[in-house]
Amino acid sequence: MSGLDFMTTRFETALGWGRKFSLFHYPFITACCGMEYMSTACAHFDIDRFGAGLTRFSPRQADLLLVVGTITHKLAPVLRTVYDQMLEPKWVIAFGACAVSGGIYQNYAVVQGVDRVVPVDIYIPGCPPRPEMVLDGLMKLQDKIQHQKQDWRWAKKP
Amino acid sequence: MGQETLIDEIRTKLGAAVESVSESCGDRVVTIRPQALRPAMAALREAPFDFAILLDMTCVDFSEPAGRFELVYHLYSISRNVRLRLKASVAAADPAVETLVGLWKNADWLEREVFDMFGVRFDGHPYLRRLLTYEGFEGHPLRKSYPWRLAQPRIRLKDKD
């Protein structure tokens, strides 16, 4: 931008750009996929490169819920509460086969996909998914955030 | 001390409480009459057997009216460095045995788990309540008679089917 002291953009685009690169995530980790989440989050794969490096351990400070691992019927109300405590705008990633569909478990205990409990934006399959897949899913979510209709405080509500 | 002498000692000590002795993968299995379970275990807990550790306790459902539930106990003796597997079969109608909480403290949760999963009652247990499933859960999920895939959600789930 040498020689220019201004730039033009659309407000919604700027808001989407800001939101997609400042994802504060809340890891809801229950199972072995957590190891894969850790390697994704740490220096080798480093989700901080995508602006999602700030892990929050309170849902009230987070806007991305990572459901990592098996969710049982016993745990489902807890997950629902955590989702309800998050502030808008918020997004959810179902991380791993168990979170996506129940995975190898189809029995009395396991919820057959977390989208029965909370709305899911991105599904990352795999048992467990490779970190590359997680980063791919994260970039797809960023794409979705960039192109969605942005909700903000003074936006006109229908 | 070899396993043979140990089994002989157990037979002599427990007498009629021992139903049979068999072998599985090189390990001796002693089957005990369920009515005599508690005194037999108490005898094994003391010297000279000294089975101070209850390693594990679980149950198998064979779906037969007689001897439907087979309780399996794994004991370990530190002083003798020997492991022992004990079994006791209980019938399908009102399955119950005496609790072993007084002998091994960890029997508390192990028995609660078996009660939760199989519905076997442990008489004299201080706090026989479900351990793994939640309040309001009906039936015992590891029984063969429990409907396959029957879930009991605690909250209303979105239906995908």
Interface residues (C-beta under 8 A of the other chain):
Chain A: H73 K74 A76 P77 R80 Q106 N107 Y108 A109 V111 Q112 G113 D115 R116 V117
Chain B: L132 T133 Y134 P141 Y146 R149 L150 A151 Q152 P153 R154 I155 L157 K158 D159 K160
